[in-house]
Amino acid sequence: MKINIFCLSLAIHTNIDMLPFLKKILNKPDDATLIPGAVFVDVRSKNEFASGHLPGAWNIPLEQVESQAANLKSYPQVVVYCRSGNRSAHAKKILISSGLTHVVDGGSLSDAKSLAEKAGIKIDELVKEALPAVSPAVASLKDENVLKVLIPTDFSVQADFSYLLVRNLEEHLSVDIHFLHVLDFPDTVTLDGNGNIETCGEIDIDYVNGQKSIAEAKLNQLKVLYGESVSVHLQFGKVTDTIIQFAESNEYDLIVMGTKGVWGVKEKIASTEAQMVARRSNIPLLSLMCDRSDLVIKDILFVHDFMENDHTEIPLMQTFSKYFDAAYHMLYIHNDLAVDPQKVHENIRKHAEAHNLTTWYGHIVVAPDVETGVNEFLKTQDADMVFVGTHGKGGFFHKSAAESLIKHLFKPIITFHFNTK
């Protein structure tokens, strides 16, 4: 299957190792000295951890850090690290709020390795562990169809993360990458198919031309960095509206967006672009908060209501199941004590069979809301990616579980609108 990926990005790298200038804008690790008896904690997923980690490091995925905090209190120092320093910074906050005092944000895997070596710990190579075997049938597959993917960008590091994740899908999926940048101008400023600008005069046309030239230079640099096989596009308009309209009119199959996440007071007054796209776009959205270039897709969490006679169509999930040999964890979350678990498990079985899922497990969690239920589940069962549907509702009276997860969950999340037969 060939994936046409549409990326909005400032700088995306074919080399999985981030370039030095990117590291300057990522979370800076703590400038600390290692204490004898310190423990390193890798807060990536179990499969990322298996792909390469520091010798002797613990693996506690970020979603399990709070529940495992008590097991770390006996150590004189806890050094947390991840792939880029995003999840480690969050893990440090969780551990401090749990009562630990000697917590160091070790930053990225390479930063943590440097910290250990400065303390005299020689690390010749990372420890790699065996991942679950891929069946010969799946290992021989290569989907040559075209899966068109859009990655919106403001030329930030989040867009680079999107690109790196998509490149990580190429083991079994062919990828055709497109980049789009949207200049946020009012409707009175337009750009025609020939690149000509029209304006009613409210905005100086020389200013518009200047901004257009800057954006074009950045987009063209992408073709220098990643080769002529990538395509670049420039559009004028409101960012969210333009992303959705462009993706739908060009029939992309997936939108990929990095997001910084939203917590606390900020989430009360603003929605992220990814959240708004998830709410309004009929095209599935893959959102992520941090560098997932080490991502290994072995466990996929599917959050659904599994109603009787459910005819929800999720072709993208079936593609991942077919070409990545992943185990699906089918999660039903409810707060109704009258729910019949046996009936729910039967509905899950029917859903798995209808979607040709070969390896799957049914789970039921009692929780007051979907986000709480997902977090409770992830405390005991790790996942590499999450699928969750949305009815496209938002706002104060129509809280969307998918949007809430986009704002708060560090896992890569694919949200989709329910499309029934």
N, C-alpha and C positions, 0 to 999 in steps of 0.2 A: 504494500500500500504506500503510495507516495504522498507525503504530507506537504501541502503548500502552507507554509507558516508565514503569517503576516505579522511582522514585528515592528513596533514603534520603539526605537532605541537610539541612544547617543553612541554607545560603543559596545559592540558585542564581539566576543572573541572565539575564534575557532579552537584556540588552545584552551583546554579546560582549566589550566592554572590561570588565575586572575592576574592581570598585568599590574605592575607596581602602582600606577596612578589610581587604580580602583581601590587598592587597600587603604589609600589615604582618606577615602570618604566612607569607609566601613567603620564599624565600631572599633575603637582603639582598645586593645587589651590593657589590663591593669599592669602598671610598672611595679612588679613585686619581686621579692626574693623568696625562693623556695625554702620552706621549713622542713627539717628532717622529719620523716614520718608522714609527709603530705600525701594525699591521694588525688590522682587525676580522675576526673569523671567526664566521659564522653557523652554528650546529651543528644547525639544524633540517633536516628532510628537503628534498630538492631542490624538491618541489612547494610546500612551505610557504615556502621561500626565494623562489620565483617569485611568490608572492602579495604580496610586499612586503618589501624589505630595505634596509639602509643602502647608499648609493652607495659603490662600491669594495670592499665586503665580499666576503670569500671565502665560499664555501659548502662546508663540510666536515661532512656529517652526523655526529652523535655516534659512530656505530658505526665511522666511518672516521678518527676523530681520531688514534688511536694509530698507524695505518699512515702517516698524513700528517705526523706530528710533525716528522720530519727536514726537511721543506720549510719549516717555520716557524722554525727555529733561527737563521736569518740576520737576523730582524727584532729590533729593540731591545725591542719590546713586542708582545705578542699579547693582544688583547681578545676574549674569547669571549662570545657572547650567544645567547639563544634566545627563546622566547615568554614564559616566566614566570620564568626564572632557575634552574629545576631542572636541565635538561640542561647549562646553562653551568657550573654548579658542579661537575658530574661531569666535564665536559670539562677544566676547570682541573686537577683531580686527575690526570687521565690525562696531560696535557702535562707537569706537574711530575714525575710518575714517569718520564716519557720523557726527562728531562734539561733541559727548558726552565726558565728561572728567572724571566723577566720576563713572567709570565702574569697577566692581570687578569680576574676574573669580572665581566663587564659587566652581568650580570643579564638582564632582559627587553629586548626590542627597544626599548621606550620609554626604558628606563634607559640603554641604549647610545647612543641618539640624544642624550639629555641630556648624557652624558659627552663626546660629540663636539662638541656645541654649546658646552659650557663651555670647550673648548679652542680655540674660535674657528672651528670648522668649521660653516658654515651649511648646514642641510639643509632645503630647502623642502618636499620630499616624498620618500616612499620610492620606490625603484625597483621597478617591477613588470614581470615578464617574461611572455611568452606561454606558456600551458600547452598541452599537446597538445589538439588540437581534439576536441570531442565530436561524434560522428556525429549527423546530423539525426534519425535514427530514435530514438536514445537521448535526445537533447535534448527531444524532444516527449513523452517518457513521464512519467507520474506514477502511481505505484502507490497505489491507493486502498484496498487491503486493509489489514487491521489486523495490525501486528506489535507484539505486546505486549512491553515491555521493562521489566526491573526494575533499578533502581540502588540498591543498599543504601548507607546513609550513617550516619555518626556525627556529622554536622553539621560535618565538616571540609572543608578546601579541596579535598581529593581528590574529594569528592562533587560539588563545584562543577565541577571539571574534567570529571567524567562527564556532567553536564548540558550543558555547553558543547559537548562532542563530539557528543552526541546531537542537539542543535539544529543542528549542522553537517551532519547527514544529511538535513535536510528539503528539500534541493533537489529530490529525486525521491521521497522517502518521507514520507508523512504521519505525524505524531507525536502520540500521545496519552500524556501524561506522568503517571506515578504516583510519589509519594514514600512511602517507608516508613521508619519509625524503630523499632528494636527496643530495648526496655528489658530489660536482662539481669538477670532475676529467676529464682530457682529454680522448679522445677515446682510447688511448693506455692502459688505466687502466680499467679493466673489472671485473665484479662480476658475477660468474655463478650461476646457480640455487641451487647449494649446498653451496653457501657462500664462495667459493674459489676465491681468488684474483689472477689475472694475470696482469703483467706489463712488458713493454719492457725494463725497467731499467732506464728510464728517471726520474722516481719518486721513491724514496726509499720505498720498500715494507713495511718496519717497520713503516714508517710514515703513509702509507695508512692503515695498520692494526690498528694503534693507533686511527686514526680518525674514522675508522669503529667501534671500540670498544666503543668509546665515544657516537657515534650516536645510537648504539644498546642499550646502557644503558639508554639513554634518551627515546628511543622508548618503552623499556620494562617498564619504570616507568609509562608510560601512561596506561599500562594494570593494574598496581597496583592502579593507581588513579581512573580509570574508569571501571575496571572490565574486566574479560576475554572475555566478549562479543565483545570488540573492537579488531580489527586486526591491526597489524603494519607491515610496509614494508620499506625496505631500498634499494635504487638504486644508481648506479654510473652514471654520465653523466652530460651533460649540463642541467641546471635546467629546463628551459622552454621546451626544446625538450623532456626530460624525463617525465615530468608531462603529456604532451599531449600524448606521445606514450604509457605510462603506462595506462592512463585513457581510451584511445581508444581500446587498445588491450584487456583490461579487461572489456570492455563494461559498463563503468560507465555512469550514466544518467545525473549527475550534478557535476560540480567542484565548490567548495566553497573556496574563497580566501580572506583574509584580505589584505587591502592595506593602505598605509599611505597617498595616494594622492600625486599629484605633481602640484606645482604652480610656476609661475615666470620663472626665468632663468633656473631652474633645468629641467623644462619640455621641454625646447628647446634642451637639450643635452642627455636626458635619457628617456626610457620608463619603466614603472613599469612591473613586472612580470605578474600581472593580466591583464594589457593592452595587452601584447604580447600573453597571453593565449587566451584572447577574440578574438584576430585577427586571430589566427591560428587553434584553436581547433574547431572541429565539434560538441563537446559536450557543452551544455549551461554552462555558468559561472555565479555564484552568487558571487558578490564582495561587500565588505562592509568596511568602514573606522573605525568604532568604535563599542563599545559594544551595541548590540541590544538585550540583553537578556530580555528586557521589551517589545519587539516587539509584537504588536497585529495586525494581518493582516485583515484589514477591507476595505481599499481603495488601489487599485492597479492602477498605471498609466501605460498605454500601449501606447508607441510612435511608430507610424507606418505611412506608406504612403497611405494605404487604396486605392490601385488602383482598377479599375474595373476588374472583373473576377480574383480577388486575391485568390490564392489557397495556401497561406502560412500556413504550418502546425506548430502548437506550442503546442504539447501535454502537456508539463509541465505547461503552463498557464491554460490549461483546467483542469488539476489536481488541481491546486490552486483554481480555480473557483468552482470546485465541492466540495472540502473538507473544504474550509475555509469560504464559504458563503460571499465572498468579492464583493464589488462593483468595477466595472471596469470603469476607465475614459479613453476613447479612444481618443487620442490626435493626431490631424493632424497639422503639422507645415509647413508653406510655406511662400514664399516671392513673390508670383506671384499674382498680382492684378486681373488677368483674371480667377483665380480659381472660380468655381461655388460652393458656400457653400452648396446649396441644393443637388448637385450631391455628394459632399464629405459626407454629412450626410447619404445619401442613401447607399453609399459604406460602411460606418461604420456600418449601420444597418445590411447589408448583412453579413459583417464579424462577427459581434456579434452572429448572428443567426447560421452561419456556424460552429462556435466554441462553440455553446451551452452555451453562457454566459447569465445568467438569469437576473442579475442586471448590467446595463451599462449606460454610459452617453457619448454622443459625444461632442467633443470640437475642435475648430479650433483657432489656434494662428498664427498671422502674425509676423514673426521674420526673421532676416538675416541668422540664422543658427539654428540647432536643439538644441544645448545646451542653447542658449539664449531663445528659445521658451519654453523649459522645465522649466527654471528658472522663466520666466514670469508667466507661468501657476501655479507654486508652490507658488507664492506670494499670490494667492487667494484661492487655493484648495490644501489642504494637501494630502499626499499619504504616505502609509507605505512601499511600494515597487514599483520598476520601472522595466518594461519589455521593452527591445529595441532590435531590430534586427541589424545585421551588415552583410555587404557583404564581410568581411574579408580583407578589404583593409586598408593600413596604409601608413605611410611615408609622405613626403612633399606634393606630388601632389594628394594624395588620403586620405584626412582627414576622419577619422571615427567618426561619432557622438557617437557611443557606447563607443569607447575608450576615447573620450573627457569627457564623463559623468563619466566614471570610475575614471578618474584622479581628477575630481573636485566636484562631487556630493556626499553628505554625506548619501543619501538614499541607502539602499540595492538595488543593480541593478542586474537583470538577463539579460545577453546578450546572443543572440543565432544567429547562421548563418541561413539565409533564406533557408528553405527546402520546395520546392514546389512539388506538385503532378505531 
